[in-house]
Amino acid sequence: MPNRIVSTIIMSSIMGLNVLSSSSSSTDIGAQPPQAEAGPKAVYRKTSPADAYQMMSESPDFTIVDVRDPEEFKEFRIDGAINIPLGTIADQARTMLPDLDQLVFVHCLGGKRSEQAAKALVGLGYTQVHDIGGINDWPYGTVSN
């Protein structure tokens, strides 16, 4: 009788292991749980004035950011642009551009500052930033005071 009890215990243990191994075989232990799809990725984009103008005509919800100094901005600017000087972009972006997914076009005078500012905005998590270069290359008109 004692041998029968030992045999039963051994068989139960083996059966238990089979149940465990068959239930774990359908689940990959190293598998990651499904993740929600990520939103748009923040990447730097260099966009020509012509392409930017086309995008603006197709989407009413965009912001043009002029990163020149306030004195330069007062002289002339693209109509509707807001002024966030390059030196203040990190401090003012969240206040002036609260939507990280809004379409944003960045420009300066010649293209150097706009590239730096656009890359800074991308680094802050803005997902639709387009560096359109310098206002000197903008053929669609400007306004002045």
C-alpha positions as CSV (number, residue, x, y, z in Angstrom):
1,M,0.0,0.0,0.0
2,P,2.8,2.5,0.8
3,N,4.2,1.9,-2.7
4,R,0.8,2.7,-4.2
5,I,0.6,6.1,-2.3
6,V,4.1,7.0,-3.4
7,S,3.2,6.1,-7.0
8,T,0.1,8.2,-6.8
9,I,2.1,11.2,-5.5
10,I,4.7,10.8,-8.2
11,M,2.0,10.5,-10.9
12,S,0.1,13.5,-9.6
13,S,3.4,15.5,-9.6
14,I,4.1,14.5,-13.2
15,M,0.5,15.3,-14.3
16,G,0.8,18.7,-12.5
17,L,4.0,19.5,-14.4
18,N,2.3,18.6,-17.7
19,V,-0.5,20.9,-16.9
20,L,1.9,23.7,-16.0
21,S,4.0,23.1,-19.1
22,S,1.1,22.9,-21.5
23,S,-0.5,26.1,-20.1
24,S,2.8,28.0,-20.3
25,S,3.6,26.8,-23.8
26,S,1.0,29.2,-25.2
27,T,2.4,32.2,-23.4
28,D,5.8,33.5,-24.3
29,I,7.4,34.4,-21.0
30,G,9.5,37.0,-22.6
31,A,6.7,38.6,-24.6
32,Q,5.8,42.2,-23.9
33,P,2.2,43.1,-23.4
34,P,0.6,44.9,-26.4
35,Q,1.2,48.6,-26.3
36,A,-1.0,51.4,-27.4
37,E,0.0,52.8,-30.7
38,A,2.3,55.8,-30.3
39,G,1.2,59.2,-31.5
40,P,3.0,61.1,-34.2
41,K,6.7,61.0,-33.9
42,A,8.6,64.3,-33.4
43,V,11.1,64.6,-36.2
44,Y,12.9,67.6,-37.8
45,R,11.5,68.5,-41.2
46,K,13.0,71.0,-43.7
47,T,10.1,72.2,-45.9
48,S,10.3,74.5,-48.9
49,P,8.3,77.8,-48.9
50,A,6.1,76.4,-51.7
51,D,5.3,73.2,-49.9
52,A,4.6,75.1,-46.7
53,Y,2.3,77.6,-48.5
54,Q,0.4,74.6,-50.0
55,M,0.1,73.0,-46.5
56,M,-1.2,76.3,-45.1
57,S,-3.8,76.5,-47.8
58,E,-5.0,73.0,-47.0
59,S,-5.1,73.3,-43.2
60,P,-6.6,76.2,-41.4
61,D,-5.1,75.2,-38.1
62,F,-1.4,76.1,-38.1
63,T,1.0,78.5,-36.4
64,I,3.8,80.4,-38.1
65,V,6.7,81.1,-35.6
66,D,9.1,83.8,-36.4
67,V,12.3,83.3,-34.3
68,R,14.0,86.5,-35.1
69,D,14.5,89.3,-32.5
70,P,11.5,91.5,-31.7
71,E,13.1,94.4,-33.6
72,E,13.4,92.4,-36.7
73,F,9.9,91.1,-36.3
74,K,8.5,94.6,-36.1
75,E,10.2,95.6,-39.4
76,F,8.4,92.9,-41.5
77,R,6.9,89.5,-41.0
78,I,4.7,86.8,-42.6
79,D,1.1,87.8,-41.9
80,G,-0.2,86.0,-38.9
81,A,3.2,85.0,-37.5
82,I,3.9,85.0,-33.8
83,N,7.3,86.1,-32.5
84,I,9.2,83.7,-30.2
85,P,12.9,84.7,-30.4
86,L,15.3,81.8,-30.7
87,G,16.9,82.6,-27.3
88,T,13.5,82.2,-25.6
89,I,12.1,79.2,-27.5
90,A,12.6,76.7,-24.7
91,D,11.0,78.9,-22.1
92,Q,8.1,80.2,-24.2
93,A,7.2,77.3,-26.4
94,R,4.8,75.6,-23.9
95,T,2.9,78.8,-23.3
96,M,2.8,80.1,-26.8
97,L,2.3,76.7,-28.5
98,P,0.3,74.6,-26.0
99,D,-0.6,71.8,-28.5
100,L,2.3,69.5,-29.2
101,D,0.6,68.1,-32.3
102,Q,-0.3,71.4,-33.9
103,L,1.1,72.2,-37.3
104,V,4.0,74.7,-36.8
105,F,6.1,76.5,-39.4
106,V,9.3,78.1,-38.2
107,H,11.2,80.8,-40.0
108,C,13.9,83.4,-39.3
109,L,15.7,85.8,-41.7
110,G,18.1,83.5,-43.5
111,G,17.5,79.9,-42.2
112,K,20.1,79.3,-39.5
113,R,18.0,80.3,-36.5
114,S,14.9,78.6,-37.8
115,E,16.8,75.3,-38.1
116,Q,18.0,75.6,-34.5
117,A,14.5,76.6,-33.2
118,A,12.7,73.8,-35.2
119,K,15.1,71.2,-33.7
120,A,14.6,72.6,-30.2
121,L,10.8,72.3,-30.7
122,V,11.2,68.7,-31.9
123,G,13.3,68.1,-28.8
124,L,10.5,69.4,-26.7
125,G,8.1,66.9,-28.2
126,Y,6.4,69.0,-30.9
127,T,5.4,66.5,-33.7
128,Q,4.5,68.7,-36.7
129,V,7.3,71.2,-36.9
130,H,8.4,72.4,-40.3
131,D,11.5,74.6,-40.8
132,I,10.7,76.8,-43.7
133,G,14.0,78.7,-43.6
134,G,14.4,82.4,-44.0
135,I,11.8,85.1,-44.7
136,N,14.1,86.3,-47.4
137,D,13.1,83.2,-49.4
138,W,9.4,83.6,-48.7
139,P,7.8,84.8,-52.0
140,Y,4.2,85.0,-50.7
141,G,4.3,88.5,-49.2
142,T,5.0,90.0,-45.8
143,V,3.5,92.7,-43.6
144,S,5.1,95.5,-41.7
145,N,4.2,98.2,-39.2
